[in-house]
């Protein structure tokens, strides 16, 4: 009797479950509600844009409508809105440039369409995106063949966003294995005083020069970065975010130049100025090795003791403890 009651109860539970599922009507695919809401929002923004007498606000509402149509998966309506934005002369150049970039298909667009966008709206974020697309295409080989690099270099001399394009071009050349050409562009970027990317150019160029065996050039670029300071009306004078990395790289360059004393000075500067740096344990370990190599075990003991204080979780912890146990008793 208990078994039959249990089976009947389970049967009723299954019936209720299937009834609740079927009462919802047709099955909806995942994301259905999101797409419906996006389409409703797009229609509302389109209606607002048609009624708004403020031209700037109407253009923004049209752009919101176009993006929501994209989210809803309605490409036809989205392209229609982007086309209307491109042709609406009361809209700002930035908005019309974004519309033109959307209509050109971004990565899939032709070179002529992207170049036309750059000529029409030369100093807008959309023009910067167009430049990035062209550089990717020409340097990846999916565009013109042997003249792709030449065309990319000519493009990078465009009057707007020169430091951005130098950074992009140097990065692509580095990834494609053309290291010497990449170094040329990083050096050019490092010479752009006042650019927010100057430090990045100096550091990337120095690392590349070090990799190519040009240690004198690497040291010169790193010393320029280390000796420079940034300033703003909010923060005042401040060091570059890459300062500890630059000091560590400079110490490695000095070691490759067989100049351990100069390397030790750089490491001491890194340790004293940036004790919270992620590189401080590497710097202390290298400094201890230099001191031990010249017979100064007391100095090496101090470095390892400081390493244990500052970074007890370092990968050099066991090595530092072993060295202290062996050489630092009574010192």
TIDREN-706560 format. One line per 4 residues: number of its first residue (from 1); their letters; for each residue x, y, z of C-alpha. Coordinates in steps of 0.05 Angstrom, whole numbers, m for minus. Last residue first. Layout:
BEGIN
NUM) A) X,Y,Z | ...
***
This chain:
BEGIN
331) XXXX) 1540,771,233 | 1538,716,285 | 1504,666,239 | 1499,696,169
327) XXXX) 1532,646,123 | 1497,579,126 | 1431,595,161 | 1425,661,124
323) XXXX) 1437,627,57 | 1386,572,72 | 1335,624,94 | 1345,665,30
319) XXXX) 1339,603,m14 | 1274,583,21 | 1245,653,14 | 1266,664,m59
315) XXXX) 1197,647,m86 | 1171,704,m43 | 1117,694,10 | 1158,728,65
311) XXXX) 1165,790,20 | 1187,851,58 | 1216,819,120 | 1246,758,86
307) XXXX) 1275,802,31 | 1305,848,83 | 1342,789,114 | 1365,768,44
303) XXXX) 1394,838,31 | 1426,842,99 | 1458,774,90 | 1485,794,22
299) XXXX) 1517,856,54 | 1550,813,107 | 1572,764,53 | 1612,816,16
295) XXXX) 1657,770,m24 | 1648,802,m93 | 1601,748,m116 | 1563,751,m50
291) XXXX) 1548,824,m62 | 1524,811,m133 | 1482,752,m111 | 1451,794,m55
287) XXXX) 1434,849,m104 | 1401,798,m151 | 1359,770,m93 | 1340,840,m68
283) XXXX) 1319,861,m139 | 1278,799,m150 | 1244,809,m82 | 1229,882,m100
279) XXXX) 1198,866,m167 | 1125,866,m145 | 1138,936,m119 | 1121,953,m47
275) XXXX) 1193,975,m30 | 1193,1024,m89 | 1244,1079,m75 | 1293,1041,m31
271) XXXX) 1291,975,m68 | 1292,1006,m138 | 1349,1053,m120 | 1388,995,m90
267) XXXX) 1378,956,m154 | 1404,1014,m196 | 1466,1020,m153 | 1477,945,m156
263) XXXX) 1473,946,m232 | 1526,1001,m234 | 1572,958,m191 | 1556,896,m233
259) XXXX) 1579,927,m299 | 1590,866,m344 | 1547,897,m400 | 1497,840,m390
255) XXXX) 1495,860,m317 | 1483,932,m335 | 1425,911,m381 | 1393,870,m324
251) XXXX) 1398,930,m278 | 1366,974,m331 | 1308,924,m338 | 1296,926,m263
247) XXXX) 1299,1002,m262 | 1251,1007,m321 | 1202,958,m288 | 1204,1000,m224
243) XXXX) 1192,1064,m264 | 1136,1039,m309 | 1080,1077,m275 | 1121,1140,m288
239) XXXX) 1141,1183,m229 | 1101,1242,m202 | 1104,1317,m201 | 1038,1352,m183
235) XXXX) 980,1305,m173 | 921,1351,m192 | 955,1403,m237 | 993,1347,m271
231) XXXX) 1066,1328,m276 | 1109,1272,m302 | 1181,1259,m285 | 1240,1236,m327
227) XXXX) 1306,1209,m301 | 1284,1136,m303 | 1256,1142,m374 | 1318,1174,m402
223) XXXX) 1361,1123,m365 | 1320,1068,m397 | 1330,1096,m467 | 1405,1103,m457
219) XXXX) 1412,1033,m427 | 1375,1002,m485 | 1418,1039,m536 | 1482,1015,m502
215) XXXX) 1454,944,m496 | 1441,935,m570 | 1438,859,m565 | 1372,853,m603
211) XXXX) 1335,833,m539 | 1364,894,m503 | 1341,938,m561 | 1271,908,m555
207) XXXX) 1269,920,m481 | 1292,991,m491 | 1241,1004,m546 | 1184,978,m503
203) XXXX) 1206,1021,m445 | 1217,1085,m485 | 1153,1076,m525 | 1112,1063,m462
199) XXXX) 1142,1124,m429 | 1125,1168,m489 | 1053,1143,m492 | 1021,1202,m455
195) XXXX) 1057,1246,m506 | 1092,1307,m476 | 1159,1294,m510 | 1152,1250,m571
191) XXXX) 1222,1220,m572 | 1200,1154,m542 | 1149,1147,m599 | 1204,1153,m651
187) XXXX) 1246,1102,m612 | 1186,1055,m611 | 1177,1064,m686 | 1250,1048,m702
183) XXXX) 1249,989,m654 | 1190,959,m692 | 1231,962,m756 | 1287,925,m722
179) XXXX) 1240,874,m693 | 1202,852,m755 | 1177,788,m721 | 1103,798,m734
175) XXXX) 1090,812,m661 | 1142,867,m661 | 1116,898,m725 | 1046,897,m697
171) XXXX) 1068,931,m632 | 1109,985,m668 | 1050,1001,m714 | 1002,1008,m655
167) XXXX) 1050,1052,m615 | 1067,1095,m675 | 993,1101,m691 | 977,1125,m622
163) XXXX) 1034,1175,m622 | 1013,1204,m689 | 940,1213,m669 | 925,1264,m724
159) XXXX) 972,1291,m777 | 977,1227,m817 | 1048,1200,m817 | 1022,1132,m795
155) XXXX) 987,1124,m862 | 1053,1128,m899 | 1082,1074,m854 | 1021,1030,m864
151) XXXX) 1026,1038,m940 | 1099,1017,m938 | 1083,957,m894 | 1027,934,m940
147) XXXX) 1069,942,m1003 | 1089,869,m1006 | 1018,842,m1005 | 958,888,m999
143) XXXX) 905,866,m949 | 901,801,m910 | 976,803,m897 | 971,817,m822
139) XXXX) 1007,883,m830 | 959,912,m881 | 896,888,m846 | 915,906,m776
135) XXXX) 940,975,m798 | 876,988,m837 | 832,969,m778 | 872,1012,m731
131) XXXX) 868,1072,m778 | 793,1064,m782 | 788,1061,m706 | 828,1126,m702
127) XXXX) 781,1157,m754 | 722,1136,m711 | 755,1170,m651 | 754,1236,m691
123) XXXX) 812,1275,m721 | 805,1265,m796 | 729,1263,m806 | 721,1265,m882
119) XXXX) 791,1243,m899 | 791,1187,m847 | 722,1163,m870 | 745,1162,m942
115) XXXX) 805,1121,m922 | 759,1071,m888 | 714,1065,m949 | 774,1060,m997
111) XXXX) 805,1004,m957 | 742,963,m963 | 699,945,m904 | 701,877,m868
107) XXXX) 739,904,m808 | 691,962,m796 | 628,947,m837 | 629,1014,m874
103) XXXX) 560,1029,m846 | 586,1026,m775 | 645,1071,m791 | 599,1120,m825
99) XXXX) 554,1122,m765 | 613,1134,m719 | 635,1190,m764 | 566,1221,m763
95) XXXX) 567,1220,m687 | 635,1252,m684 | 619,1303,m737 | 559,1328,m698
91) XXXX) 488,1317,m722 | 450,1373,m759 | 474,1345,m825 | 433,1282,m820
87) XXXX) 461,1236,m875 | 504,1193,m829 | 450,1189,m776 | 397,1166,m827
83) XXXX) 445,1113,m851 | 457,1089,m780 | 382,1085,m769 | 371,1044,m832
79) XXXX) 430,1000,m815 | 398,984,m747 | 329,971,m779 | 360,921,m828
75) XXXX) 405,890,m775 | 348,872,m728 | 386,827,m678 | 355,860,m617
71) XXXX) 424,884,m596 | 434,916,m664 | 365,949,m658 | 388,975,m591
67) XXXX) 450,1005,m622 | 410,1041,m676 | 360,1068,m626 | 415,1094,m581
63) XXXX) 445,1129,m642 | 378,1160,m660 | 370,1184,m588 | 440,1216,m591
59) XXXX) 420,1251,m656 | 355,1277,m625 | 394,1304,m565 | 440,1344,m611
55) XXXX) 382,1369,m654 | 339,1393,m596 | 269,1394,m627 | 255,1323,m605
51) XXXX) 194,1290,m638 | 229,1245,m688 | 284,1229,m639 | 234,1209,m585
47) XXXX) 200,1161,m633 | 266,1129,m652 | 285,1123,m578 | 218,1088,m564
43) XXXX) 227,1041,m623 | 297,1022,m601 | 273,1009,m530 | 219,962,m555
39) XXXX) 270,925,m597 | 318,919,m538 | 262,894,m493 | 243,841,m544
35) XXXX) 316,820,m552 | 325,813,m477 | 260,773,m470 | 284,724,m524
31) XXXX) 353,716,m494 | 348,640,m489 | 295,614,m538 | 223,616,m519
27) XXXX) 179,554,m516 | 108,566,m539 | 53,574,m488 | 70,581,m413
23) XXXX) 16,531,m393 | 56,474,m423 | 110,478,m370 | 61,482,m312
19) XXXX) 22,422,m338 | 86,382,m346 | 105,395,m273 | 34,381,m247
15) XXXX) 32,315,m284 | 101,296,m257 | 80,311,m185 | 17,270,m195
11) XXXX) 57,210,m218 | 105,216,m159 | 46,215,m111 | 15,155,m145
7) XXXX) 81,117,m141 | 89,133,m67 | 18,112,m52 | 28,46,m89
3) XXX) 92,32,m50 | 57,48,17 | 0,0,0
***
